[in-house]
Amino acid sequence: MLAFIPLTHSVFWGSMAYVLIGGTAVGTVLTLAFLPALYAIWYRVNHIP
């Protein structure tokens, strides 16, 4: 995401840079938080203390 920040100052590539930053951020959150939670719910994984 940090690599797209210099592109945000460009007139031509600026709007696409914001879309790429947002898409990368949302994809990262979904991959790191949503998918493991969905896996735990689907397969009924219990936390063993």
All heavy atoms as atom14 arrays in JSON, in Angstrom:
{
  "sequence": "MLAFIPLTHSVFWGSMAYVLIGGTAVGTVLTLAFLPALYAIWYRVNHIP",
  "atom14_mask": [
    [1, 1, 1, 1, 1, 1, 1, 1, 0, 0, 0, 0, 0, 0],
    [1, 1, 1, 1, 1, 1, 1, 1, 0, 0, 0, 0, 0, 0],
    [1, 1, 1, 1, 1, 0, 0, 0, 0, 0, 0, 0, 0, 0],
    [1, 1, 1, 1, 1, 1, 1, 1, 1, 1, 1, 0, 0, 0],
    [1, 1, 1, 1, 1, 1, 1, 1, 0, 0, 0, 0, 0, 0],
    [1, 1, 1, 1, 1, 1, 1, 0, 0, 0, 0, 0, 0, 0],
    [1, 1, 1, 1, 1, 1, 1, 1, 0, 0, 0, 0, 0, 0],
    [1, 1, 1, 1, 1, 1, 1, 0, 0, 0, 0, 0, 0, 0],
    [1, 1, 1, 1, 1, 1, 1, 1, 1, 1, 0, 0, 0, 0],
    [1, 1, 1, 1, 1, 1, 0, 0, 0, 0, 0, 0, 0, 0],
    [1, 1, 1, 1, 1, 1, 1, 0, 0, 0, 0, 0, 0, 0],
    [1, 1, 1, 1, 1, 1, 1, 1, 1, 1, 1, 0, 0, 0],
    [1, 1, 1, 1, 1, 1, 1, 1, 1, 1, 1, 1, 1, 1],
    [1, 1, 1, 1, 0, 0, 0, 0, 0, 0, 0, 0, 0, 0],
    [1, 1, 1, 1, 1, 1, 0, 0, 0, 0, 0, 0, 0, 0],
    [1, 1, 1, 1, 1, 1, 1, 1, 0, 0, 0, 0, 0, 0],
    [1, 1, 1, 1, 1, 0, 0, 0, 0, 0, 0, 0, 0, 0],
    [1, 1, 1, 1, 1, 1, 1, 1, 1, 1, 1, 1, 0, 0],
    [1, 1, 1, 1, 1, 1, 1, 0, 0, 0, 0, 0, 0, 0],
    [1, 1, 1, 1, 1, 1, 1, 1, 0, 0, 0, 0, 0, 0],
    [1, 1, 1, 1, 1, 1, 1, 1, 0, 0, 0, 0, 0, 0],
    [1, 1, 1, 1, 0, 0, 0, 0, 0, 0, 0, 0, 0, 0],
    [1, 1, 1, 1, 0, 0, 0, 0, 0, 0, 0, 0, 0, 0],
    [1, 1, 1, 1, 1, 1, 1, 0, 0, 0, 0, 0, 0, 0],
    [1, 1, 1, 1, 1, 0, 0, 0, 0, 0, 0, 0, 0, 0],
    [1, 1, 1, 1, 1, 1, 1, 0, 0, 0, 0, 0, 0, 0],
    [1, 1, 1, 1, 0, 0, 0, 0, 0, 0, 0, 0, 0, 0],
    [1, 1, 1, 1, 1, 1, 1, 0, 0, 0, 0, 0, 0, 0],
    [1, 1, 1, 1, 1, 1, 1, 0, 0, 0, 0, 0, 0, 0],
    [1, 1, 1, 1, 1, 1, 1, 1, 0, 0, 0, 0, 0, 0],
    [1, 1, 1, 1, 1, 1, 1, 0, 0, 0, 0, 0, 0, 0],
    [1, 1, 1, 1, 1, 1, 1, 1, 0, 0, 0, 0, 0, 0],
    [1, 1, 1, 1, 1, 0, 0, 0, 0, 0, 0, 0, 0, 0],
    [1, 1, 1, 1, 1, 1, 1, 1, 1, 1, 1, 0, 0, 0],
    [1, 1, 1, 1, 1, 1, 1, 1, 0, 0, 0, 0, 0, 0],
    [1, 1, 1, 1, 1, 1, 1, 0, 0, 0, 0, 0, 0, 0],
    [1, 1, 1, 1, 1, 0, 0, 0, 0, 0, 0, 0, 0, 0],
    [1, 1, 1, 1, 1, 1, 1, 1, 0, 0, 0, 0, 0, 0],
    [1, 1, 1, 1, 1, 1, 1, 1, 1, 1, 1, 1, 0, 0],
    [1, 1, 1, 1, 1, 0, 0, 0, 0, 0, 0, 0, 0, 0],
    [1, 1, 1, 1, 1, 1, 1, 1, 0, 0, 0, 0, 0, 0],
    [1, 1, 1, 1, 1, 1, 1, 1, 1, 1, 1, 1, 1, 1],
    [1, 1, 1, 1, 1, 1, 1, 1, 1, 1, 1, 1, 0, 0],
    [1, 1, 1, 1, 1, 1, 1, 1, 1, 1, 1, 0, 0, 0],
    [1, 1, 1, 1, 1, 1, 1, 0, 0, 0, 0, 0, 0, 0],
    [1, 1, 1, 1, 1, 1, 1, 1, 0, 0, 0, 0, 0, 0],
    [1, 1, 1, 1, 1, 1, 1, 1, 1, 1, 0, 0, 0, 0],
    [1, 1, 1, 1, 1, 1, 1, 1, 0, 0, 0, 0, 0, 0],
    [1, 1, 1, 1, 1, 1, 1, 0, 0, 0, 0, 0, 0, 0]
  ],
  "atom14_positions": [
    [[0.81, -1.19, 0.0], [0.0, 0.0, 0.0], [0.86, 1.26, 0.0], [0.49, 2.26, -0.6], [-0.91, 0.01, 1.22], [-2.05, -0.98, 1.15], [-3.16, -0.89, 2.52], [-2.23, -1.76, 3.76], [0.0, 0.0, 0.0], [0.0, 0.0, 0.0], [0.0, 0.0, 0.0], [0.0, 0.0, 0.0], [0.0, 0.0, 0.0], [0.0, 0.0, 0.0]],
    [[1.98, 1.19, 0.68], [2.85, 2.36, 0.76], [3.47, 2.71, -0.58], [3.79, 3.87, -0.84], [3.94, 2.14, 1.81], [3.47, 1.96, 3.25], [4.65, 1.66, 4.15], [2.73, 3.18, 3.73], [0.0, 0.0, 0.0], [0.0, 0.0, 0.0], [0.0, 0.0, 0.0], [0.0, 0.0, 0.0], [0.0, 0.0, 0.0], [0.0, 0.0, 0.0]],
    [[3.6, 1.73, -1.45], [4.2, 1.99, -2.75], [3.3, 2.83, -3.65], [3.78, 3.47, -4.58], [4.52, 0.67, -3.44], [0.0, 0.0, 0.0], [0.0, 0.0, 0.0], [0.0, 0.0, 0.0], [0.0, 0.0, 0.0], [0.0, 0.0, 0.0], [0.0, 0.0, 0.0], [0.0, 0.0, 0.0], [0.0, 0.0, 0.0], [0.0, 0.0, 0.0]],
    [[2.0, 2.85, -3.38], [1.07, 3.62, -4.2], [0.96, 5.08, -3.77], [0.35, 5.88, -4.48], [-0.31, 2.99, -4.18], [-0.35, 1.62, -4.8], [-0.77, 0.53, -4.07], [0.02, 1.42, -6.12], [-0.82, -0.74, -4.64], [-0.02, 0.17, -6.7], [-0.44, -0.91, -5.95], [0.0, 0.0, 0.0], [0.0, 0.0, 0.0], [0.0, 0.0, 0.0]],
    [[1.5, 5.45, -2.61], [1.37, 6.82, -2.11], [1.99, 7.85, -3.07], [1.38, 8.89, -3.3], [1.94, 6.93, -0.68], [1.02, 6.17, 0.26], [2.07, 8.38, -0.25], [1.51, 6.08, 1.68], [0.0, 0.0, 0.0], [0.0, 0.0, 0.0], [0.0, 0.0, 0.0], [0.0, 0.0, 0.0], [0.0, 0.0, 0.0], [0.0, 0.0, 0.0]],
    [[3.16, 7.62, -3.64], [3.67, 8.62, -4.59], [2.77, 8.82, -5.81], [2.74, 9.91, -6.39], [5.02, 8.06, -5.01], [5.43, 7.17, -3.91], [4.16, 6.59, -3.37], [0.0, 0.0, 0.0], [0.0, 0.0, 0.0], [0.0, 0.0, 0.0], [0.0, 0.0, 0.0], [0.0, 0.0, 0.0], [0.0, 0.0, 0.0], [0.0, 0.0, 0.0]],
    [[2.02, 7.81, -6.19], [1.12, 7.95, -7.33], [-0.09, 8.83, -7.03], [-0.74, 9.32, -7.95], [0.63, 6.58, -7.8], [1.63, 5.71, -8.54], [1.01, 4.35, -8.83], [2.06, 6.37, -9.82], [0.0, 0.0, 0.0], [0.0, 0.0, 0.0], [0.0, 0.0, 0.0], [0.0, 0.0, 0.0], [0.0, 0.0, 0.0], [0.0, 0.0, 0.0]],
    [[-0.43, 9.01, -5.76], [-1.6, 9.82, -5.41], [-1.42, 11.28, -5.77], [-2.4, 12.01, -5.91], [-1.93, 9.7, -3.92], [-0.82, 10.14, -3.15], [-2.27, 8.26, -3.54], [0.0, 0.0, 0.0], [0.0, 0.0, 0.0], [0.0, 0.0, 0.0], [0.0, 0.0, 0.0], [0.0, 0.0, 0.0], [0.0, 0.0, 0.0], [0.0, 0.0, 0.0]],
    [[-0.2, 11.74, -5.94], [0.06, 13.13, -6.29], [-0.04, 13.38, -7.79], [-0.01, 14.53, -8.22], [1.44, 13.55, -5.78], [1.6, 13.39, -4.3], [0.87, 14.13, -3.39], [2.38, 12.57, -3.57], [1.21, 13.77, -2.17], [2.12, 12.81, -2.25], [0.0, 0.0, 0.0], [0.0, 0.0, 0.0], [0.0, 0.0, 0.0], [0.0, 0.0, 0.0]],
    [[-0.17, 12.34, -8.55], [-0.26, 12.46, -10.0], [-1.69, 12.8, -10.42], [-2.65, 12.32, -9.83], [0.17, 11.15, -10.66], [-0.09, 11.18, -12.04], [0.0, 0.0, 0.0], [0.0, 0.0, 0.0], [0.0, 0.0, 0.0], [0.0, 0.0, 0.0], [0.0, 0.0, 0.0], [0.0, 0.0, 0.0], [0.0, 0.0, 0.0], [0.0, 0.0, 0.0]],
    [[-1.81, 13.61, -11.45], [-3.14, 13.95, -11.97], [-3.75, 12.77, -12.71], [-4.93, 12.47, -12.57], [-3.05, 15.18, -12.9], [-4.38, 15.47, -13.56], [-2.54, 16.38, -12.14], [0.0, 0.0, 0.0], [0.0, 0.0, 0.0], [0.0, 0.0, 0.0], [0.0, 0.0, 0.0], [0.0, 0.0, 0.0], [0.0, 0.0, 0.0], [0.0, 0.0, 0.0]],
    [[-2.93, 12.06, -13.47], [-3.43, 10.97, -14.3], [-3.66, 9.69, -13.49], [-4.68, 9.02, -13.64], [-2.44, 10.71, -15.45], [-2.93, 9.7, -16.44], [-3.94, 10.02, -17.33], [-2.37, 8.44, -16.5], [-4.39, 9.09, -18.25], [-2.81, 7.51, -17.41], [-3.83, 7.84, -18.29], [0.0, 0.0, 0.0], [0.0, 0.0, 0.0], [0.0, 0.0, 0.0]],
    [[-2.7, 9.32, -12.63], [-2.76, 8.05, -11.91], [-3.33, 8.19, -10.49], [-3.47, 7.19, -9.79], [-1.37, 7.44, -11.8], [-0.76, 7.08, -13.11], [0.25, 7.72, -13.73], [-1.13, 6.0, -13.96], [0.54, 7.12, -14.92], [-0.3, 6.06, -15.09], [-2.09, 5.0, -13.89], [-0.4, 5.15, -16.13], [-2.18, 4.09, -14.92], [-1.35, 4.17, -16.03]],
    [[-3.65, 9.38, -10.05], [-4.05, 9.61, -8.67], [-5.27, 8.83, -8.23], [-5.28, 8.18, -7.18], [0.0, 0.0, 0.0], [0.0, 0.0, 0.0], [0.0, 0.0, 0.0], [0.0, 0.0, 0.0], [0.0, 0.0, 0.0], [0.0, 0.0, 0.0], [0.0, 0.0, 0.0], [0.0, 0.0, 0.0], [0.0, 0.0, 0.0], [0.0, 0.0, 0.0]],
    [[-6.34, 8.89, -9.02], [-7.57, 8.21, -8.62], [-7.39, 6.69, -8.61], [-7.93, 6.0, -7.73], [-8.72, 8.59, -9.54], [-8.41, 8.28, -10.87], [0.0, 0.0, 0.0], [0.0, 0.0, 0.0], [0.0, 0.0, 0.0], [0.0, 0.0, 0.0], [0.0, 0.0, 0.0], [0.0, 0.0, 0.0], [0.0, 0.0, 0.0], [0.0, 0.0, 0.0]],
    [[-6.62, 6.17, -9.55], [-6.37, 4.73, -9.56], [-5.52, 4.31, -8.36], [-5.72, 3.22, -7.81], [-5.68, 4.3, -10.85], [-5.6, 2.78, -10.99], [-4.83, 2.25, -12.51], [-3.14, 2.58, -12.18], [0.0, 0.0, 0.0], [0.0, 0.0, 0.0], [0.0, 0.0, 0.0], [0.0, 0.0, 0.0], [0.0, 0.0, 0.0], [0.0, 0.0, 0.0]],
    [[-4.62, 5.17, -7.93], [-3.79, 4.85, -6.77], [-4.65, 4.71, -5.52], [-4.43, 3.82, -4.7], [-2.73, 5.92, -6.58], [0.0, 0.0, 0.0], [0.0, 0.0, 0.0], [0.0, 0.0, 0.0], [0.0, 0.0, 0.0], [0.0, 0.0, 0.0], [0.0, 0.0, 0.0], [0.0, 0.0, 0.0], [0.0, 0.0, 0.0], [0.0, 0.0, 0.0]],
    [[-5.64, 5.6, -5.37], [-6.54, 5.49, -4.21], [-7.35, 4.2, -4.24], [-7.57, 3.56, -3.21], [-7.47, 6.7, -4.14], [-6.78, 7.96, -3.67], [-6.65, 9.05, -4.51], [-6.27, 8.05, -2.39], [-6.01, 10.2, -4.1], [-5.63, 9.2, -1.95], [-5.51, 10.27, -2.82], [-4.87, 11.4, -2.39], [0.0, 0.0, 0.0], [0.0, 0.0, 0.0]],
    [[-7.79, 3.81, -5.41], [-8.54, 2.55, -5.54], [-7.65, 1.36, -5.21], [-8.07, 0.43, -4.52], [-9.13, 2.43, -6.97], [-9.71, 1.06, -7.2], [-10.17, 3.49, -7.19], [0.0, 0.0, 0.0], [0.0, 0.0, 0.0], [0.0, 0.0, 0.0], [0.0, 0.0, 0.0], [0.0, 0.0, 0.0], [0.0, 0.0, 0.0], [0.0, 0.0, 0.0]],
    [[-6.41, 1.38, -5.67], [-5.49, 0.28, -5.38], [-5.14, 0.22, -3.89], [-5.04, -0.88, -3.32], [-4.22, 0.43, -6.21], [-4.39, 0.17, -7.7], [-3.12, 0.55, -8.45], [-4.76, -1.27, -7.95], [0.0, 0.0, 0.0], [0.0, 0.0, 0.0], [0.0, 0.0, 0.0], [0.0, 0.0, 0.0], [0.0, 0.0, 0.0], [0.0, 0.0, 0.0]],
    [[-4.97, 1.36, -3.26], [-4.69, 1.38, -1.81], [-5.88, 0.8, -1.05], [-5.72, -0.04, -0.16], [-4.37, 2.81, -1.35], [-3.02, 3.26, -1.88], [-4.38, 2.9, 0.17], [-2.72, 4.73, -1.68], [0.0, 0.0, 0.0], [0.0, 0.0, 0.0], [0.0, 0.0, 0.0], [0.0, 0.0, 0.0], [0.0, 0.0, 0.0], [0.0, 0.0, 0.0]],
    [[-7.08, 1.23, -1.39], [-8.28, 0.72, -0.72], [-8.5, -0.76, -0.96], [-8.84, -1.51, -0.04], [0.0, 0.0, 0.0], [0.0, 0.0, 0.0], [0.0, 0.0, 0.0], [0.0, 0.0, 0.0], [0.0, 0.0, 0.0], [0.0, 0.0, 0.0], [0.0, 0.0, 0.0], [0.0, 0.0, 0.0], [0.0, 0.0, 0.0], [0.0, 0.0, 0.0]],
    [[-8.31, -1.2, -2.19], [-8.5, -2.61, -2.5], [-7.49, -3.51, -1.81], [-7.83, -4.59, -1.32], [0.0, 0.0, 0.0], [0.0, 0.0, 0.0], [0.0, 0.0, 0.0], [0.0, 0.0, 0.0], [0.0, 0.0, 0.0], [0.0, 0.0, 0.0], [0.0, 0.0, 0.0], [0.0, 0.0, 0.0], [0.0, 0.0, 0.0], [0.0, 0.0, 0.0]],
    [[-6.26, -3.05, -1.74], [-5.23, -3.82, -1.05], [-5.51, -3.88, 0.45], [-5.34, -4.93, 1.08], [-3.84, -3.2, -1.3], [-3.63, -3.1, -2.7], [-2.74, -4.04, -0.7], [0.0, 0.0, 0.0], [0.0, 0.0, 0.0], [0.0, 0.0, 0.0], [0.0, 0.0, 0.0], [0.0, 0.0, 0.0], [0.0, 0.0, 0.0], [0.0, 0.0, 0.0]],
    [[-5.97, -2.77, 1.02], [-6.29, -2.75, 2.45], [-7.47, -3.66, 2.77], [-7.42, -4.44, 3.73], [-6.59, -1.32, 2.89], [0.0, 0.0, 0.0], [0.0, 0.0, 0.0], [0.0, 0.0, 0.0], [0.0, 0.0, 0.0], [0.0, 0.0, 0.0], [0.0, 0.0, 0.0], [0.0, 0.0, 0.0], [0.0, 0.0, 0.0], [0.0, 0.0, 0.0]],
    [[-8.51, -3.6, 1.97], [-9.69, -4.44, 2.21], [-9.33, -5.92, 2.01], [-9.75, -6.78, 2.79], [-10.84, -4.02, 1.29], [-11.98, -5.03, 1.31], [-11.36, -2.65, 1.69], [0.0, 0.0, 0.0], [0.0, 0.0, 0.0], [0.0, 0.0, 0.0], [0.0, 0.0, 0.0], [0.0, 0.0, 0.0], [0.0, 0.0, 0.0], [0.0, 0.0, 0.0]],
    [[-8.57, -6.22, 0.98], [-8.16, -7.61, 0.75], [-7.31, -8.16, 1.87], [-7.45, -9.33, 2.26], [0.0, 0.0, 0.0], [0.0, 0.0, 0.0], [0.0, 0.0, 0.0], [0.0, 0.0, 0.0], [0.0, 0.0, 0.0], [0.0, 0.0, 0.0], [0.0, 0.0, 0.0], [0.0, 0.0, 0.0], [0.0, 0.0, 0.0], [0.0, 0.0, 0.0]],
    [[-6.45, -7.32, 2.43], [-5.61, -7.75, 3.55], [-6.44, -8.03, 4.78], [-6.26, -9.05, 5.46], [-4.54, -6.68, 3.85], [-3.76, -6.48, 2.68], [-3.66, -7.1, 5.0], [0.0, 0.0, 0.0], [0.0, 0.0, 0.0], [0.0, 0.0, 0.0], [0.0, 0.0, 0.0], [0.0, 0.0, 0.0], [0.0, 0.0, 0.0], [0.0, 0.0, 0.0]],
    [[-7.38, -7.14, 5.08], [-8.25, -7.35, 6.26], [-9.1, -8.59, 6.09], [-9.26, -9.38, 7.03], [-9.12, -6.1, 6.5], [-10.21, -6.36, 7.52], [-8.26, -4.93, 6.94], [0.0, 0.0, 0.0], [0.0, 0.0, 0.0], [0.0, 0.0, 0.0], [0.0, 0.0, 0.0], [0.0, 0.0, 0.0], [0.0, 0.0, 0.0], [0.0, 0.0, 0.0]],
    [[-9.65, -8.8, 4.91], [-10.46, -9.99, 4.68], [-9.64, -11.26, 4.82], [-10.1, -12.26, 5.38], [-11.11, -9.94, 3.29], [-12.26, -8.96, 3.12], [-12.74, -8.98, 1.67], [-13.4, -9.29, 4.04], [0.0, 0.0, 0.0], [0.0, 0.0, 0.0], [0.0, 0.0, 0.0], [0.0, 0.0, 0.0], [0.0, 0.0, 0.0], [0.0, 0.0, 0.0]],
    [[-8.42, -11.24, 4.31], [-7.58, -12.43, 4.37], [-7.12, -12.73, 5.79], [-7.08, -13.89, 6.2], [-6.36, -12.24, 3.45], [-6.82, -12.0, 2.14], [-5.49, -13.48, 3.46], [0.0, 0.0, 0.0], [0.0, 0.0, 0.0], [0.0, 0.0, 0.0], [0.0, 0.0, 0.0], [0.0, 0.0, 0.0], [0.0, 0.0, 0.0], [0.0, 0.0, 0.0]],
    [[-6.79, -11.71, 6.55], [-6.23, -11.93, 7.89], [-7.28, -12.07, 8.98], [-7.0, -12.68, 10.01], [-5.28, -10.78, 8.25], [-4.01, -10.7, 7.42], [-3.19, -9.49, 7.85], [-3.19, -11.96, 7.56], [0.0, 0.0, 0.0], [0.0, 0.0, 0.0], [0.0, 0.0, 0.0], [0.0, 0.0, 0.0], [0.0, 0.0, 0.0], [0.0, 0.0, 0.0]],
    [[-8.48, -11.54, 8.78], [-9.49, -11.57, 9.85], [-10.72, -12.39, 9.47], [-11.17, -13.25, 10.23], [-9.9, -10.15, 10.21], [0.0, 0.0, 0.0], [0.0, 0.0, 0.0], [0.0, 0.0, 0.0], [0.0, 0.0, 0.0], [0.0, 0.0, 0.0], [0.0, 0.0, 0.0], [0.0, 0.0, 0.0], [0.0, 0.0, 0.0], [0.0, 0.0, 0.0]],
    [[-11.28, -12.13, 8.31], [-12.55, -12.75, 7.96], [-12.42, -14.23, 7.6], [-13.21, -15.05, 8.07], [-13.17, -11.99, 6.78], [-14.49, -12.54, 6.34], [-15.62, -12.38, 7.12], [-14.6, -13.23, 5.15], [-16.83, -12.88, 6.72], [-15.81, -13.74, 4.73], [-16.93, -13.57, 5.52], [0.0, 0.0, 0.0], [0.0, 0.0, 0.0], [0.0, 0.0, 0.0]],
    [[-11.45, -14.59, 6.8], [-11.32, -15.98, 6.38], [-11.0, -16.94, 7.53], [-11.58, -18.03, 7.6], [-10.3, -16.11, 5.26], [-10.75, -15.55, 3.91], [-9.65, -15.72, 2.88], [-12.02, -16.23, 3.45], [0.0, 0.0, 0.0], [0.0, 0.0, 0.0], [0.0, 0.0, 0.0], [0.0, 0.0, 0.0], [0.0, 0.0, 0.0], [0.0, 0.0, 0.0]],
    [[-10.08, -16.6, 8.46], [-9.89, -17.51, 9.6], [-11.14, -17.64, 10.48], [-11.43, -18.73, 10.98], [-8.74, -16.86, 10.38], [-8.01, -16.07, 9.38], [-9.05, -15.57, 8.43], [0.0, 0.0, 0.0], [0.0, 0.0, 0.0], [0.0, 0.0, 0.0], [0.0, 0.0, 0.0], [0.0, 0.0, 0.0], [0.0, 0.0, 0.0], [0.0, 0.0, 0.0]],
    [[-11.87, -16.55, 10.64], [-13.11, -16.63, 11.42], [-14.14, -17.5, 10.72], [-14.84, -18.3, 11.36], [-13.67, -15.23, 11.66], [0.0, 0.0, 0.0], [0.0, 0.0, 0.0], [0.0, 0.0, 0.0], [0.0, 0.0, 0.0], [0.0, 0.0, 0.0], [0.0, 0.0, 0.0], [0.0, 0.0, 0.0], [0.0, 0.0, 0.0], [0.0, 0.0, 0.0]],
    [[-14.24, -17.36, 9.41], [-15.16, -18.19, 8.65], [-14.76, -19.66, 8.72], [-15.62, -20.54, 8.86], [-15.19, -17.72, 7.19], [-16.2, -18.36, 6.27], [-17.61, -18.03, 6.72], [-15.97, -17.9, 4.85], [0.0, 0.0, 0.0], [0.0, 0.0, 0.0], [0.0, 0.0, 0.0], [0.0, 0.0, 0.0], [0.0, 0.0, 0.0], [0.0, 0.0, 0.0]],
    [[-13.47, -19.94, 8.64], [-12.97, -21.31, 8.77], [-13.32, -21.89, 10.14], [-13.76, -23.03, 10.24], [-11.46, -21.31, 8.57], [-10.81, -22.65, 8.76], [-10.77, -23.58, 7.74], [-10.22, -23.0, 9.98], [-10.18, -24.82, 7.91], [-9.63, -24.23, 10.16], [-9.61, -25.13, 9.12], [-9.03, -26.34, 9.31], [0.0, 0.0, 0.0], [0.0, 0.0, 0.0]],
    [[-13.14, -21.09, 11.21], [-13.43, -21.57, 12.56], [-14.92, -21.84, 12.73], [-15.31, -22.82, 13.38], [-12.96, -20.54, 13.58], [0.0, 0.0, 0.0], [0.0, 0.0, 0.0], [0.0, 0.0, 0.0], [0.0, 0.0, 0.0], [0.0, 0.0, 0.0], [0.0, 0.0, 0.0], [0.0, 0.0, 0.0], [0.0, 0.0, 0.0], [0.0, 0.0, 0.0]],
    [[-15.75, -21.01, 12.15], [-17.2, -21.23, 12.25], [-17.62, -22.44, 11.42], [-18.42, -23.27, 11.87], [-17.95, -19.96, 11.81], [-17.73, -18.85, 12.81], [-19.43, -20.24, 11.64], [-18.21, -17.49, 12.34], [0.0, 0.0, 0.0], [0.0, 0.0, 0.0], [0.0, 0.0, 0.0], [0.0, 0.0, 0.0], [0.0, 0.0, 0.0], [0.0, 0.0, 0.0]],
    [[-17.1, -22.54, 10.21], [-17.51, -23.61, 9.3], [-17.13, -24.99, 9.83], [-17.92, -25.92, 9.77], [-16.87, -23.37, 7.94], [-17.32, -24.35, 6.89], [-16.7, -25.5, 6.53], [-18.5, -24.27, 6.1], [-17.4, -26.13, 5.54], [-18.52, -25.4, 5.26], [-19.53, -23.34, 6.01], [-19.55, -25.62, 4.35], [-20.54, -23.57, 5.09], [-20.54, -24.69, 4.28]],
    [[-15.91, -25.13, 10.35], [-15.44, -26.42, 10.83], [-15.57, -26.59, 12.34], [-15.08, -27.56, 12.89], [-13.97, -26.63, 10.41], [-13.84, -26.84, 8.93], [-13.32, -25.84, 8.13], [-14.24, -28.02, 8.32], [-13.2, -26.0, 6.75], [-14.13, -28.19, 6.97], [-13.61, -27.19, 6.19], [-13.48, -27.36, 4.83], [0.0, 0.0, 0.0], [0.0, 0.0, 0.0]],
    [[-16.23, -25.66, 13.0], [-16.5, -25.7, 14.44], [-15.21, -25.93, 15.23], [-15.12, -26.85, 16.06], [-17.53, -26.76, 14.76], [-18.89, -26.47, 14.19], [-19.9, -27.53, 14.58], [-21.21, -27.22, 14.08], [-21.69, -27.62, 12.92], [-20.95, -28.34, 12.12], [-22.91, -27.29, 12.56], [0.0, 0.0, 0.0], [0.0, 0.0, 0.0], [0.0, 0.0, 0.0]],
    [[-14.22, -25.11, 14.97], [-12.94, -25.19, 15.66], [-13.09, -24.56, 17.03], [-13.56, -23.44, 17.17], [-11.83, -24.47, 14.87], [-10.53, -24.46, 15.65], [-11.64, -25.13, 13.52], [0.0, 0.0, 0.0], [0.0, 0.0, 0.0], [0.0, 0.0, 0.0], [0.0, 0.0, 0.0], [0.0, 0.0, 0.0], [0.0, 0.0, 0.0], [0.0, 0.0, 0.0]],
    [[-12.7, -25.28, 18.07], [-12.79, -24.78, 19.44], [-11.39, -24.44, 19.93], [-10.43, -25.13, 19.63], [-13.41, -25.82, 20.37], [-14.88, -26.06, 20.04], [-15.58, -25.15, 19.61], [-15.33, -27.29, 20.22], [0.0, 0.0, 0.0], [0.0, 0.0, 0.0], [0.0, 0.0, 0.0], [0.0, 0.0, 0.0], [0.0, 0.0, 0.0], [0.0, 0.0, 0.0]],
    [[-11.32, -23.39, 20.72], [-10.04, -23.01, 21.34], [-9.77, -23.92, 22.52], [-10.59, -24.05, 23.41], [-10.08, -21.55, 21.79], [-8.83, -21.12, 22.47], [-7.64, -21.01, 21.79], [-8.58, -20.8, 23.75], [-6.71, -20.62, 22.64], [-7.26, -20.48, 23.83], [0.0, 0.0, 0.0], [0.0, 0.0, 0.0], [0.0, 0.0, 0.0], [0.0, 0.0, 0.0]],
    [[-8.64, -24.59, 22.53], [-8.27, -25.5, 23.62], [-7.32, -24.75, 24.55], [-6.22, -24.39, 24.15], [-7.61, -26.77, 23.07], [-8.57, -27.49, 22.15], [-7.18, -27.67, 24.22], [-7.94, -28.66, 21.42], [0.0, 0.0, 0.0], [0.0, 0.0, 0.0], [0.0, 0.0, 0.0], [0.0, 0.0, 0.0], [0.0, 0.0, 0.0], [0.0, 0.0, 0.0]],
    [[-7.73, -24.53, 25.82], [-6.86, -23.79, 26.74], [-5.68, -24.59, 27.23], [-5.59, -25.75, 27.21], [-7.77, -23.42, 27.9], [-8.95, -24.32, 27.81], [-9.0, -24.83, 26.4], [0.0, 0.0, 0.0], [0.0, 0.0, 0.0], [0.0, 0.0, 0.0], [0.0, 0.0, 0.0], [0.0, 0.0, 0.0], [0.0, 0.0, 0.0], [0.0, 0.0, 0.0]]
  ]
}
